[in-house]
Amino acid sequence: MSYKHTPKIVGVDLFCGVGGLTHGLVRGGIDITAGFDVDPSCKYPFEANNAATFIERDVANLTAEEIKPYFADADITLLAGCAPCQPFSTYSRSRRNSEYESQWPLVSAFGDLVKKLKPDLVTMENVPQLAEHQVFEQFLKSLSGYKKWWAIIECTSIGVPQTRKRLVLLASRLGGKALKLVRETTQTITVRQVIGELPAIQAGEAHPSDKLHMAPSLSELNLSRIRASRPGGTWRDWPSELQAACHQRATGATYPSVYGRMEWDSPGPTITTQCFGYGNGRFGHPEQDRAISLREAAMLQTFPATYKFAPPDTPIRFNKMGRLIGNAVPVRLGEVIAQSLVAHVRANDTTLVKGG
């Protein structure tokens, strides 16, 4: 018989990190019961903000039998994930080595789990460069028997306030109707709309009511540089005595966006693991003389302003927290993926049959 109600979609999030994808999938109507990740630092934020279990596990060694219990009581099962993307990132392309290459099999491990579990739905999010590599072709082959849709998405088109391109894949064993990413956003979300009302802080200061709303200190030279910077400008706007020697060389001309300020009324840049550093990209606050705070970075990743990233009694370390925030899937992207999969399931529900 066909379902008389919207089927219950239950999912598991591989490479779950701090829970950006999970949080978005839940917001979009999917019940996520577990997240798997090798990084123990992700346990607190994942479980503190999501009604799901965190399992510290290397997906490369994960078995289908370990996942199956988390699909209990599901009408429809979903396997979701974003394998670490360092081998394909723009930053690492000039630095490929055995450390990075060793992560390529994680995409294949995801595909192997799909073949063994045969979930009803699959979604993967990753860097656009993945599509250029054979490992992606192999992943598509692991989806034999599935209808597939994938595309490179400009995240501003779905309400993420940063110029971030991502590969998004949806796959289904239920049929091909409405298998695509829904596009409901028509207005670009700006930096001002996201962080414009947060209280002002200075470089090297944390706000007393939110320890994540903190920005690193700046040297006197970098304070002079950011004061000489205008929103949307570059280091070329500075007087010559403030410019770094490497920028004045011909090769430095290819890095115009380092030491830049964001613009209030435009989306922000791609939030990276080094987003807290003024010299690491266009991560200067549009108005205040500092880099964006960790909280601002998380909000530009569309995490709620109240999302908990560390226990109350734990000190915040910029490198660690920047890595957790920068590696996260934007929550809004997860939400749109969920809305798309829910719409797909509804469009195909006349073909869904329960035994008995």
N, C-alpha and C positions, 0 to 999 in steps of 0.2 A: 504494500500500500504506500501511497505517497504521504509525505509528512503533512500534518494538519497545522503545524507551527513552523517558525523559523528554526531549522536544525541547530543544535548546539555544536559549535565548532570549538574543539579543544586542541590547543597547540603546545608545542615544545620549542624553545628558543635555543639553538646551538650558537656558541660563541656569544653568549648573551651580554657580556660586559656588565655595565651598571644598570642595564634594563631599559635603554632608550627604545629599542624595537618592541620589547615586551609591553612597556607602558603605553606605547601608541597602539599596539594591537588590541590591548584591553579596552582602551578608549573607543576603539572602532567596533567593538562588539564581539571580540574573540576571547575565550577563556584560556589564558596561558597558565599551565600548571607547574612548569619547571623550566629552569635555565641552566645550561651547562657552560662552564668556562674554566680555563686553566688558572686564571688569576684570582687568588683568594681575596684580593682587595675589593673585588666586585660583590662579594657576598652581602655585606651590610647594605649598600645602596639598593641592590637588587631586591632583597627581602624586605627592607624597611619601607619601600614604596610600592611594592607589588605583592598581591596575595598568591605568591608562587614560591616554590622551593628552589634554592640555589644548590647546585651540585658541582663541587670543584673537581673537574675532570678534563682531561685532554681529549678533545673530540677525535683526534687521530687514533685513539685506542678505545673509543666508546663502542659498545655493542648495541644492536637492536633490542636485545632482551632487557638492557638497562633502561631503555626509553619506554618500552611498551606499557609499563604500569601507569605512566603519566597520561596515557590516552584513555584511561578508564572512564566510563559513562559518556563517551563522546558519540554524537551522531556522525560528525565529520571530523577527521583528524587532519592536523596541519603540522608540517615540519618547516621551521623557519630558521634563518640564520644569515650571518654575514661573516664569512671566513676572513681572518686577518689579511689586510690588503697591502702590507708593506712591499711585497715583491713587485707590485704593479704601480705604486704611487709615483707621482712625478718627482718627489723629493728623492726617492731611493733608486730611481732608474739609473743614475750615474754611479750608484754604490752597490750594485747587485753583487752579492757574494754568497758563500754557502749558507750563511746564517739566514739570509732572506729566501734563497732558493728552497731551503728546507721547509718553508711554510706553504709552498705550492701544493703539496699533497693534502692540505686541509680542505681544499675545494673538492678534491677527489674523495676524501673521507666523507664529506657531506653527501656526495653522489652515491657512494656505496651504501650509506645508511638509508637513502631514499629507496634504492633497489631492494634492500632487505625488509624495510618496514612497509613499503607501499602505502604511504599516507594518502588520503584523498586529495590533499592540497599541499603544495610546496611553494615557498617564496624565498628568494635570495636577493640580498641587496649588497652591492659592492662597488668598487671604483670602476669607471668606464673602461680603463685600460684592460680589464679582465677579458673583455670581449675580443681583444686582439690576439689572445693566446690560445694554444691548443687545449689547455686545461679546461677552458670554458666549453669548447666543442665536445670534449669528453663528458663534461657535466650534462650537457644537453642530451647526449646519447644515453646517459643514465636515466633519463626521463622517458624512456620508451613506454608507450601506452598512455602517456599524458598529452593533453592539449597544452600548448605552450604559448606564452606571450612574454616578450621582453623588449625593453627600450632603454635608451639613455635619457634620463629625466633631468631637466633643469629644476632644481628644488624650489626656486622662487615661484614656479608656476603652480605649486601646490601649497603655498603658504609657509614655506620655510624662509626665514629672513636672512638668507645668506646665499651668495652665488656659488652653489655647490652642485656639481653634476654627479649623478649616481646611476649605476646600472641597476634596474629593478626587473626581476623575473617573477612571473606567476605561472604556476603549472597546476593542472587539475585532471583528475580521473573521472570527473562528473559530467564532462561535456565541454563544449566550446563557447556556449552562450555567455556574453558579457564578460569574457575573460580579458580584461584590460584594466589599466589604472584609471580610476575616476578622476576627473578634473573639474572640481567645483570652485576653485579659487580664481577670481578674475582680477583681484587687486593685490599688488605687490606689497608685502609687509616690510616695513622699514625698521631701521635701528631705533629710531625715536619711539615708534609704537611699542617696541619690546622692552627697552631699558631706559627710556627717557624719564621715567618717574622714580627711578631708584635714587636713594640719598647720595649726595656727593661725598666722595672720600678723596684722600690724597695718596700719592705714591708712597708705598710702604705702610699704609694704614689698612686696618680691617674695621668694618662697621660693627659697633658693639652688639647690635641685634641680629647680625648674620655673619658668622665667621667666614663664610664662603665669599662674602662681598668684600674681598681684599685684593689689593694690587701690590705687586712687588715695588721695592724702592728703585729709584733711578739715580744714576751718577749725576754729578753736576753737568757733565757734558751732555748727557741724554736729556736732562731737564732743559738745557738750552736748546737742544734740537727739537724737542716736542713743542716748546714755546714758539719756535720758528716755523712750525708745521701748520698747514691749513687743512681742513677736512677735504679729502679727495686729492690732496696734493702729493708731492713726492719730496725726497731729499734734495732734488734739484732746486727746490725753492729756497734752500738754506744759503746763507753766506758761505763762501768757500772755506773759511776757517772751521766750520762745523762739519764739513763733509769728510767722510772717512777716505783714507788713501785708496782703498780698494774700489770705492765708488768712482773715483776720478780716473781710474784706468779704463781702457776701452771695454774690458770684460764686465766692469761694474754697471755699465749702462743697461745690461739685461735684467737688472733687479730693481726696477723703479718703485716697487710697492713696499719694500722694506722700510721701516721707520715711517710708516704712513698713519694718518688718522682716518678713522671711519667717517662717513657722512651721515648726518642725522636722517635725511630723507631719502636714503637709498638702502638697499639690503647691505648687510655686512659681507666681508669676505668669507671664504671657507674657514670654518673653525678647525684648527689643527691641534696637535698635542702640545705645540709651543705657543698657543694663543695668548698666554699671559705675558709674553715678552714683547715689548715695544719694538725691538729691533728685528723681530722674526717675521714680520709681514705688516699688513695694514691693521694692526691691533691697537693703535692709539685711540683713546676715547675721543669722540668728536669735539669735546669742549674742555674737559678737565685735563690737566697736565699729568697724564699717567696712561699706562696700558689699561685695557679693560680688565675688570675683576673676574675672578673665577665664576662668580654667580652670573655676571653678565654674559660670559662665554656660554654657560649652561643654558641660559634663557635664549640666547641666539641659536642654540641647538634645540630649542623649543621644549626644554624641560620646564615644568612648572616652577614658579619662584620659590616654592616650599619644598622642592625635591631634596631629600636628605642624601648627602654623599659620604658622610663620615659620622661615627658616633659622637655625641656631644663632648666627650672628654678627650677626644683624639686631636692632636695638633694637625693643622693643614699644611701639607708640603706642596709647593707649586708644581714641581716636576711630576709627582705622582698624580695629583688631581688633574693637572693639565692633560696627562695621558688618558686618564679615565674619561674625561669630558670630550676631548678631541677625537677619541676612538669610537665614541658612541654613535649609534644611528639616531638621527634627529627624530624626536618623538612624533612630530607631525607627519613625517614620512611613514612611520609605522601605522599611524592612525589611518592615513589614506590607503595604505595597502590593505588594512583590515576592512575598511568600508568597501573596497573593490572586491575583496573575496566574499564578503557577506552578500553584496549585490549579485555576484556570480552564482553563489549557492541558491539564492532565491530564484534567479532566472532559470536554474536547472532543476528545481525541486520536484517538478512533475516526473522526473526520471529517477528520482531517488527512491529506492525500495528497501524497506526493512524486512528482515526475514520473519516467517511465521504466518 
